């Protein structure tokens, strides 16, 4: 695979995260604050929404006032001529309410969708910047769930909840202000139930947040299972494990169902309680209002009716919020999971003021390297290795001896805990990751091809390559002929992970991709381990072209692929125990000869 990895700018925070760091709880305020940060420049839309909400608030006042005027003035005075104007006023107010609600809805929807767009891109870009240690510790399905399901949950809040909440806040403040002006006694009675509603909402909100956190986690488990099984469907078919996997998926789906039911149960307890408290306040205002009217003739029937109408408007935001608390807490739980990713920082970072690596000759030196994926299990300890410029160095040894780790350290997928790695005398920690990886080409046994065309995969490391350059690379990799055998040639789709290609064809496309990139340093990680003899011959011919004049590190189990290497190093438990050419190592009768005899017993017997 050719590496052309986007990396964070030099200013990236250098804090370590070990395992994915646990972010601070994502409060609703913090969630809205981050969303607003993404749309703070949309002044026109924000102003339009603000003015429309203000107009809606004023129009909500108008209709109860018209009702009060009808009861207190028109009916007692038999002012029939004014009934038409009152009706017209109510219809006009309703029409303008519809107009301003449309403006508000459209403005807030556009603002909200822009915020979600920016947040999703921010999350994906941040994930791209994280290092391999992060991906070693986090499952693909869980990350997919955070970018899709969790963002989608916040999108649901933006599309329906944000508008309602902002509108209700304006209406609530405006109505409370007027009610105090109209009759402070009844207003105090009306507001007496609100502390009870506040504490009830707070009590249930905390528990809902936890339940929805469980829902999001169970969603991630379902996504993980789907990603694992669909990507490994050939294995499932080969072992006839369809029923087994279906049962495992059903178990995860059941956990998701139970988590959702628990949240629904709590929500359906909370909402009736809030409704009962609302009606308690309504009954108190009606009772005390009637008592005041009977003892104080200054309080008219119309004013009581209007006051009750305002109370209904005042309680309406509370009812809306009680329904929205479900969506809000779901979104808050999703936001916590999103912030958890955004808070993670890579261990492998660029040094402050890192410079671009100039075109290199390719001499690589690893000095006194110590490295462990886990502290208790060191892979390399006081390890030293020099790869001379323009030469081919091969690493052989038992599985787990550290061969692939050395390749990972050279490409800075990981950083050693101790020691230093230089290219042409330049420490790789002092250069930008992009400039380092642009000069390294990697071809591995696990060929990673993207779902697209042959052209897109060959040109992945150099998107601006001309057709002539692409075809030249394909010919050098012995891939041109089989590419033309497809109906659409270079524009043929290869399917997910190159499923429509053979193993040898995938490998040759990987080599063509590396050739087109024209790296000075080439790493071959078991590049021919899984190929048949004919494919291996074609690959070897292609590799001879790829390696000419370049510094090459070959990691191999097949000793037939490295016999012409300038130097062969035998690794055991992270240490080089033998080093030399193929012929000198055979003459030493050491570990290399033992490996050779195991792979070529007939040749070994003949030489004996």
Legacy VTK file of the C-alpha trace (Angstrom):
# vtk DataFile Version 3.0
C-alpha trace
ASCII
DATASET POLYDATA
POINTS 608 float
0.000 0.000 0.000
1.237 3.464 -0.803
1.173 5.848 2.099
0.014 9.397 1.571
-1.312 10.219 4.960
-2.805 13.568 5.909
-1.321 14.707 9.187
-2.134 17.358 11.752
-0.456 20.745 11.572
2.566 21.418 13.786
0.371 23.088 16.367
-1.414 19.854 17.232
-1.743 19.412 20.972
0.904 17.030 22.223
-0.975 15.648 25.198
-0.933 11.890 25.488
-4.120 9.932 25.628
-3.034 6.297 26.117
-6.414 4.772 25.670
-9.050 7.044 24.225
-9.397 9.842 26.727
-12.628 10.292 28.602
-14.004 13.715 27.783
-15.770 15.885 30.294
-19.517 15.315 30.346
-21.126 16.964 27.362
-23.590 19.359 28.920
-26.443 20.677 26.841
-24.973 24.173 27.105
-21.569 22.975 25.905
-23.257 21.136 23.044
-25.130 24.228 21.854
-22.056 26.379 22.373
-20.012 24.143 20.042
-22.780 24.087 17.453
-23.076 27.867 17.577
-19.302 28.162 17.126
-19.687 26.564 13.702
-22.351 29.036 12.519
-21.261 32.232 14.267
-20.487 33.884 10.914
-24.016 33.373 9.537
-25.124 36.821 10.650
-27.895 37.213 8.093
-29.614 33.953 8.976
-29.178 34.512 12.699
-30.674 38.019 12.469
-33.546 36.756 10.335
-34.320 34.004 12.834
-34.071 36.400 15.801
-36.426 38.994 14.289
-38.908 36.306 13.237
-38.939 34.784 16.735
-39.481 38.254 18.204
-42.417 38.794 15.825
-43.893 35.407 16.763
-43.678 36.340 20.454
-45.521 39.629 19.869
-48.217 37.953 17.758
-48.763 35.332 20.465
-49.635 38.257 22.754
-52.072 39.755 20.287
-54.630 36.966 20.110
-55.387 36.747 23.901
-55.635 40.539 23.951
-58.277 40.407 21.217
-60.170 37.740 23.187
-60.069 39.884 26.338
-61.227 42.943 24.413
-64.149 40.957 22.950
-65.300 39.711 26.365
-64.812 42.949 28.327
-65.785 45.582 25.728
-67.563 44.258 22.661
-70.010 41.883 24.371
-71.120 44.266 27.221
-71.473 47.166 24.775
-73.090 45.074 22.010
-70.531 46.484 19.550
-71.504 44.220 16.643
-69.575 46.256 14.088
-66.296 45.505 15.840
-66.710 41.720 15.721
-65.640 41.677 12.069
-62.450 43.581 12.869
-61.652 41.261 15.767
-62.117 38.235 13.518
-59.990 39.865 10.837
-57.323 40.667 13.449
-57.186 37.050 14.644
-56.936 35.737 11.066
-54.267 38.300 10.174
-52.267 37.432 13.293
-52.515 33.730 12.410
-51.361 34.418 8.848
-48.361 36.407 10.027
-47.602 33.722 12.600
-47.431 31.188 9.770
-45.182 33.460 7.700
-42.746 34.174 10.521
-42.742 30.531 11.621
-41.747 29.571 8.064
-38.927 32.141 8.046
-37.759 30.995 11.462
-37.962 27.308 10.579
-36.050 27.741 7.315
-33.408 29.989 8.885
-32.856 27.710 11.869
-32.829 24.607 9.678
-30.142 26.120 7.462
-28.139 27.248 10.482
-28.522 23.861 12.163
-27.633 21.841 9.087
-24.551 24.008 8.580
-23.525 23.316 12.179
-23.987 19.564 11.714
-22.074 19.695 8.423
-19.158 21.452 10.100
-19.204 19.172 13.154
-19.271 15.984 11.076
-16.359 17.216 8.972
-14.474 18.306 12.089
-14.943 14.858 13.627
-13.907 12.972 10.471
-10.889 15.206 9.929
-9.805 14.751 13.543
-10.094 10.971 13.233
-7.920 11.119 10.120
-5.256 12.975 12.104
-5.100 10.431 14.946
-2.257 7.928 14.912
-2.195 4.155 14.601
-2.150 3.631 18.357
-5.616 5.159 18.521
-6.949 2.806 15.834
-5.315 -0.174 17.529
-7.444 0.522 20.594
-10.759 1.500 19.023
-13.009 -0.620 16.867
-13.959 0.506 13.391
-17.673 -0.039 13.941
-17.672 2.162 17.036
-15.940 4.990 15.173
-18.412 4.611 12.295
-21.275 4.817 14.787
-19.950 8.099 16.180
-19.603 9.707 12.757
-23.011 8.480 11.548
-25.428 7.537 14.343
-24.245 10.031 16.967
-24.041 12.915 14.514
-27.442 11.871 13.170
-28.914 12.061 16.658
-27.638 15.618 17.045
-29.031 16.416 13.622
-32.453 15.356 14.891
-32.139 17.852 17.731
-31.030 20.614 15.374
-33.834 20.023 12.898
-36.658 19.941 15.457
-35.516 20.942 18.921
-33.330 24.011 18.508
-36.067 26.070 16.846
-38.633 25.067 19.450
-36.355 25.811 22.379
-35.304 29.262 21.145
-38.880 30.237 20.281
-40.171 28.996 23.634
-37.531 30.933 25.563
-38.594 34.215 23.939
-42.280 33.486 24.464
-41.708 32.436 28.083
-39.736 35.574 29.000
-42.164 37.877 27.191
-45.279 36.353 28.723
-43.881 36.258 32.261
-42.953 39.929 31.967
-46.442 40.877 30.806
-48.168 38.692 33.410
-46.275 40.439 36.219
-47.364 43.759 34.738
-50.997 42.639 34.410
-51.426 40.883 37.770
-48.432 40.016 39.890
-50.431 37.980 42.408
-51.775 35.533 39.831
-48.330 35.423 38.203
-46.688 34.366 41.464
-49.354 31.658 41.874
-48.800 30.522 38.276
-45.023 30.355 38.738
-45.225 28.555 42.090
-45.247 25.160 40.368
-42.200 25.886 38.187
-39.541 25.044 40.815
-41.231 21.661 41.204
-41.103 21.175 37.431
-37.447 22.252 37.358
-36.296 19.746 39.977
-38.433 16.996 38.462
-36.904 17.653 35.050
-33.398 17.734 36.497
-33.965 14.443 38.321
-35.196 12.637 35.225
-32.681 14.289 32.868
-29.676 12.821 34.659
-31.157 9.348 34.492
-32.206 9.732 30.872
-28.665 10.779 29.929
-27.275 7.557 31.369
-29.911 5.420 29.652
-29.315 7.075 26.281
-25.587 6.629 26.747
-26.321 2.911 26.989
-28.462 3.139 23.861
-25.627 4.778 21.911
-23.144 2.176 23.144
-25.443 -0.653 22.115
-25.857 1.014 18.706
-22.065 0.998 18.398
-21.942 -2.708 19.269
-24.441 -3.445 16.511
-22.322 -1.389 14.084
-19.174 -3.219 15.198
-20.783 -6.591 14.597
-22.071 -5.536 11.190
-18.677 -4.206 10.134
-16.865 -7.337 11.316
-19.246 -9.846 9.754
-19.903 -8.116 6.446
-16.192 -7.523 5.835
-15.519 -11.158 6.776
-18.457 -12.701 4.908
-16.182 -15.126 3.010
-14.986 -16.590 6.299
-18.555 -16.956 7.538
-19.576 -18.708 4.318
-16.500 -20.962 4.405
-17.317 -22.170 7.932
-21.106 -22.247 7.383
-21.460 -19.934 10.386
-24.482 -17.991 9.171
-26.734 -19.245 11.965
-24.086 -18.606 14.630
-23.517 -15.030 13.462
-27.253 -14.425 13.215
-27.628 -15.481 16.852
-24.774 -13.185 17.915
-26.333 -10.298 15.999
-29.734 -11.041 17.568
-28.142 -10.901 21.039
-26.666 -7.457 20.340
-29.950 -6.290 18.819
-31.764 -7.491 21.926
-29.413 -5.459 24.139
-30.154 -2.442 21.969
-33.897 -3.095 22.215
-33.788 -3.400 26.023
-31.732 -0.209 26.307
-34.299 1.646 24.203
-37.208 0.224 26.199
-35.603 1.366 29.463
-35.326 4.912 28.123
-38.912 4.867 26.821
-40.170 3.622 30.194
-38.497 6.488 32.058
-39.702 9.056 29.518
-43.306 7.837 29.825
-43.130 8.261 33.595
-41.672 11.761 33.323
-44.086 13.294 30.793
-47.363 12.586 32.708
-45.803 14.011 35.898
-44.969 17.256 34.094
-48.502 17.409 32.630
-50.006 16.913 36.108
-47.859 19.740 37.540
-48.982 21.976 34.651
-52.636 21.287 35.384
-51.971 21.907 39.085
-50.777 25.409 38.209
-53.711 25.935 35.861
-56.220 24.898 38.549
-54.552 27.168 41.104
-54.717 30.200 38.802
-58.332 29.467 37.842
-59.408 29.043 41.469
-57.561 32.048 42.886
-58.465 34.146 39.819
-62.172 33.429 40.310
-61.852 34.217 44.035
-60.086 37.539 43.263
-62.753 38.428 40.657
-65.541 37.837 43.139
-63.882 40.029 45.787
-62.178 42.580 43.539
-64.354 43.967 40.767
-61.292 45.463 39.034
-60.371 41.967 37.807
-62.722 41.316 34.890
-63.836 37.994 33.459
-62.075 38.891 30.207
-58.801 39.537 32.030
-59.094 36.134 33.758
-59.722 34.423 30.413
-56.776 36.287 28.872
-54.626 35.437 31.870
-55.519 31.754 31.536
-54.672 31.961 27.836
-51.288 33.446 28.706
-50.808 30.740 31.298
-51.421 28.106 28.628
-48.866 29.872 26.455
-46.504 29.978 29.432
-46.955 26.276 30.102
-46.627 25.423 26.435
-42.803 25.805 26.457
-42.682 23.579 29.525
-44.741 20.908 27.783
-42.604 21.237 24.670
-39.463 20.919 26.734
-40.795 17.855 28.546
-41.287 16.206 25.122
-37.943 17.491 23.861
-36.022 16.286 26.914
-35.961 12.855 25.280
-34.246 14.213 22.163
-32.034 16.575 24.151
-30.675 13.831 26.398
-30.167 11.497 23.445
-28.233 14.255 21.728
-26.257 15.036 24.885
-25.248 11.378 25.202
-24.232 11.375 21.536
-22.357 14.638 22.026
-20.368 13.113 24.892
-19.228 10.313 22.575
-18.307 12.823 19.861
-16.348 15.022 22.280
-14.591 11.917 23.568
-13.099 11.433 20.083
-12.358 15.141 19.594
-10.518 15.170 22.936
-8.200 12.335 21.872
-4.748 13.469 20.781
-2.145 11.425 18.879
1.060 10.217 20.456
2.860 10.485 17.122
2.947 14.214 16.449
5.059 16.700 14.575
7.632 18.677 16.523
7.022 22.388 16.819
8.607 24.046 13.809
9.053 20.733 11.967
10.552 21.195 8.497
9.846 19.313 5.292
12.196 16.419 4.638
14.261 17.285 1.529
14.705 14.689 -1.247
16.738 11.946 0.397
19.455 9.543 -0.643
17.848 6.977 1.589
20.337 6.006 4.309
18.303 4.997 7.363
19.842 4.548 10.774
18.084 3.192 13.861
20.097 3.716 17.043
19.422 2.181 20.479
15.711 1.755 19.807
13.350 0.558 22.534
9.703 -0.002 21.663
6.687 -1.780 23.114
3.046 -1.758 22.049
2.275 -2.551 25.671
4.703 -1.694 28.458
4.740 -5.249 29.808
5.705 -6.756 26.438
8.731 -5.015 24.864
9.251 -5.742 21.164
12.609 -4.005 20.586
15.300 -3.252 23.158
18.611 -1.513 22.408
17.989 -2.261 18.743
20.394 -0.955 16.079
20.096 -1.204 12.292
21.507 0.681 9.301
19.916 0.564 5.834
22.428 1.856 3.318
21.200 4.180 0.592
20.299 2.405 -2.647
20.698 -1.060 -1.115
18.225 -3.810 -0.269
18.117 -5.034 3.306
16.009 -8.047 4.232
14.602 -8.985 7.636
13.765 -12.618 8.399
12.872 -14.397 11.583
10.081 -15.964 13.569
6.649 -14.384 13.819
6.617 -11.780 16.567
10.332 -11.067 16.344
9.709 -7.389 15.506
10.126 -7.288 11.717
6.929 -5.376 10.893
7.445 -3.137 13.924
10.695 -1.870 12.385
8.810 -0.894 9.214
6.133 0.866 11.286
8.745 2.871 13.164
10.514 3.997 9.979
7.200 5.299 8.591
6.399 6.850 12.006
3.172 4.990 12.455
4.520 4.728 15.990
7.367 6.430 17.846
9.914 4.439 19.861
9.979 4.982 23.596
13.765 5.336 23.418
16.353 5.860 20.705
16.446 7.783 17.462
15.787 7.126 13.785
17.440 9.245 11.087
17.277 9.443 7.301
20.416 10.879 5.745
21.338 12.018 9.244
18.050 13.920 9.765
15.966 12.752 12.778
12.542 11.785 11.482
10.951 13.377 14.567
12.159 16.759 13.283
10.384 16.621 9.912
6.723 16.778 8.942
4.898 13.484 8.713
3.652 14.240 5.215
7.119 14.971 3.817
8.451 11.774 5.442
5.695 9.497 4.172
5.693 11.038 0.715
9.171 9.558 0.257
8.184 6.095 1.499
6.302 3.492 -0.508
4.881 0.431 1.253
3.721 -2.778 -0.430
2.308 -5.298 2.008
0.739 -8.732 1.977
-2.568 -7.230 3.051
-3.247 -5.191 -0.069
-5.578 -2.350 0.769
-7.477 -1.229 -2.303
-10.317 1.268 -2.212
-13.760 0.647 -3.651
-13.398 2.449 -6.973
-11.712 2.055 -10.333
-8.283 0.720 -11.214
-7.300 4.246 -12.236
-8.285 5.707 -8.856
-6.312 3.068 -6.971
-3.120 3.369 -9.018
-3.218 7.179 -8.824
-4.114 7.296 -5.125
-0.657 8.498 -4.105
-0.452 10.933 -7.034
-3.956 12.079 -8.034
-2.649 14.519 -10.656
-0.691 11.853 -12.585
-1.133 11.829 -16.358
-2.437 8.801 -18.238
1.055 8.242 -19.638
2.570 8.129 -16.142
-0.152 5.808 -14.882
0.202 3.391 -17.801
4.001 3.404 -17.494
3.700 2.445 -13.822
1.213 -0.314 -14.646
3.490 -1.719 -17.357
6.487 -1.679 -15.018
4.383 -3.599 -12.475
3.320 -6.188 -15.107
-0.286 -5.035 -14.598
-1.068 -3.346 -17.927
-2.070 -6.500 -19.801
-4.532 -7.820 -17.236
-5.997 -4.328 -16.806
-6.786 -4.127 -20.519
-8.508 -7.513 -20.310
-11.298 -5.874 -18.291
-14.196 -4.389 -20.241
-13.528 -0.811 -19.161
-9.765 -1.091 -18.802
-8.369 1.406 -16.306
-11.883 2.656 -15.545
-13.067 -0.790 -14.413
-14.499 -1.011 -10.898
-12.633 -3.425 -8.631
-15.247 -3.781 -5.871
-14.811 -3.441 -2.131
-11.157 -4.091 -1.168
-10.531 -5.283 -4.742
-12.843 -8.286 -4.445
-13.003 -8.656 -8.254
-9.234 -9.150 -8.548
-6.976 -12.102 -7.819
-4.280 -11.905 -5.168
-1.555 -11.418 -7.770
-3.525 -8.713 -9.567
-4.090 -6.818 -6.301
-0.391 -7.013 -5.534
0.623 -5.707 -8.938
-1.777 -2.768 -8.579
-0.143 -1.997 -5.220
3.278 -2.061 -6.854
2.056 0.160 -9.706
0.708 2.588 -7.096
4.101 2.652 -5.364
5.953 3.070 -8.671
3.787 6.014 -9.662
4.526 7.668 -6.339
8.267 7.227 -7.097
9.463 6.945 -3.467
13.135 6.925 -2.484
12.472 4.362 0.247
10.493 1.166 -0.339
9.193 -1.201 2.346
7.985 -4.652 1.264
6.102 -6.327 4.092
5.490 -9.972 3.099
4.648 -8.717 -0.380
4.694 -12.175 -2.020
3.787 -14.421 0.925
0.335 -15.475 -0.319
0.965 -15.756 -4.064
1.252 -18.730 -6.372
4.472 -19.417 -8.262
3.408 -17.747 -11.522
2.139 -14.630 -9.773
5.253 -14.499 -7.624
7.450 -14.549 -10.727
5.564 -11.597 -12.238
5.688 -9.765 -8.908
9.422 -10.346 -8.585
9.957 -8.866 -12.032
7.870 -5.847 -11.079
9.716 -5.460 -7.791
13.046 -5.491 -9.579
11.878 -2.391 -11.432
10.504 -0.802 -8.272
13.650 -1.333 -6.210
16.226 -0.192 -8.756
18.370 2.529 -7.141
16.141 2.827 -4.063
16.657 2.009 -0.427
14.594 -1.073 0.269
13.567 -2.927 3.402
12.131 -6.386 2.717
10.270 -8.300 5.404
9.844 -11.886 4.297
9.163 -15.443 5.373
9.884 -16.821 1.897
13.646 -16.901 1.688
13.452 -17.302 -2.088
12.434 -13.637 -2.346
15.485 -12.246 -0.553
18.438 -14.286 -1.784
19.685 -11.378 -3.898
19.439 -8.824 -1.068
22.572 -6.839 -0.321
22.186 -7.700 3.333
20.025 -10.139 5.279
19.356 -9.671 8.995
17.970 -12.502 11.137
15.792 -11.294 14.033
14.821 -13.180 17.160
12.970 -11.533 20.052
13.721 -8.041 18.769
17.459 -8.584 18.336
19.601 -9.126 15.242
21.407 -12.418 15.823
22.903 -12.830 12.331
23.697 -10.518 9.443
25.231 -10.986 6.004
24.529 -12.080 2.443
22.613 -15.229 1.526
25.772 -17.214 0.850
27.689 -16.047 3.939
24.754 -16.802 6.235
24.409 -20.311 4.818
28.099 -20.843 5.465
27.726 -19.825 9.107
25.411 -22.772 9.896
23.284 -20.580 12.142
19.591 -19.680 12.431
19.338 -18.564 8.802
20.564 -21.912 7.534
18.049 -23.676 9.770
15.233 -21.587 8.259
16.557 -22.273 4.767
16.670 -26.018 5.360
13.107 -25.983 6.671
11.874 -24.243 3.508
14.116 -26.023 0.980
14.933 -29.452 2.396
15.817 -30.887 -1.021
18.270 -28.088 -1.856
19.781 -28.311 1.607
20.280 -32.072 1.253
21.819 -31.611 -2.201
24.258 -28.953 -0.948
25.239 -31.232 1.906
LINES 1 609
608 0 1 2 3 4 5 6 7 8 9 10 11 12 13 14 15 16 17 18 19 20 21 22 23 24 25 26 27 28 29 30 31 32 33 34 35 36 37 38 39 40 41 42 43 44 45 46 47 48 49 50 51 52 53 54 55 56 57 58 59 60 61 62 63 64 65 66 67 68 69 70 71 72 73 74 75 76 77 78 79 80 81 82 83 84 85 86 87 88 89 90 91 92 93 94 95 96 97 98 99 100 101 102 103 104 105 106 107 108 109 110 111 112 113 114 115 116 117 118 119 120 121 122 123 124 125 126 127 128 129 130 131 132 133 134 135 136 137 138 139 140 141 142 143 144 145 146 147 148 149 150 151 152 153 154 155 156 157 158 159 160 161 162 163 164 165 166 167 168 169 170 171 172 173 174 175 176 177 178 179 180 181 182 183 184 185 186 187 188 189 190 191 192 193 194 195 196 197 198 199 200 201 202 203 204 205 206 207 208 209 210 211 212 213 214 215 216 217 218 219 220 221 222 223 224 225 226 227 228 229 230 231 232 233 234 235 236 237 238 239 240 241 242 243 244 245 246 247 248 249 250 251 252 253 254 255 256 257 258 259 260 261 262 263 264 265 266 267 268 269 270 271 272 273 274 275 276 277 278 279 280 281 282 283 284 285 286 287 288 289 290 291 292 293 294 295 296 297 298 299 300 301 302 303 304 305 306 307 308 309 310 311 312 313 314 315 316 317 318 319 320 321 322 323 324 325 326 327 328 329 330 331 332 333 334 335 336 337 338 339 340 341 342 343 344 345 346 347 348 349 350 351 352 353 354 355 356 357 358 359 360 361 362 363 364 365 366 367 368 369 370 371 372 373 374 375 376 377 378 379 380 381 382 383 384 385 386 387 388 389 390 391 392 393 394 395 396 397 398 399 400 401 402 403 404 405 406 407 408 409 410 411 412 413 414 415 416 417 418 419 420 421 422 423 424 425 426 427 428 429 430 431 432 433 434 435 436 437 438 439 440 441 442 443 444 445 446 447 448 449 450 451 452 453 454 455 456 457 458 459 460 461 462 463 464 465 466 467 468 469 470 471 472 473 474 475 476 477 478 479 480 481 482 483 484 485 486 487 488 489 490 491 492 493 494 495 496 497 498 499 500 501 502 503 504 505 506 507 508 509 510 511 512 513 514 515 516 517 518 519 520 521 522 523 524 525 526 527 528 529 530 531 532 533 534 535 536 537 538 539 540 541 542 543 544 545 546 547 548 549 550 551 552 553 554 555 556 557 558 559 560 561 562 563 564 565 566 567 568 569 570 571 572 573 574 575 576 577 578 579 580 581 582 583 584 585 586 587 588 589 590 591 592 593 594 595 596 597 598 599 600 601 602 603 604 605 606 607
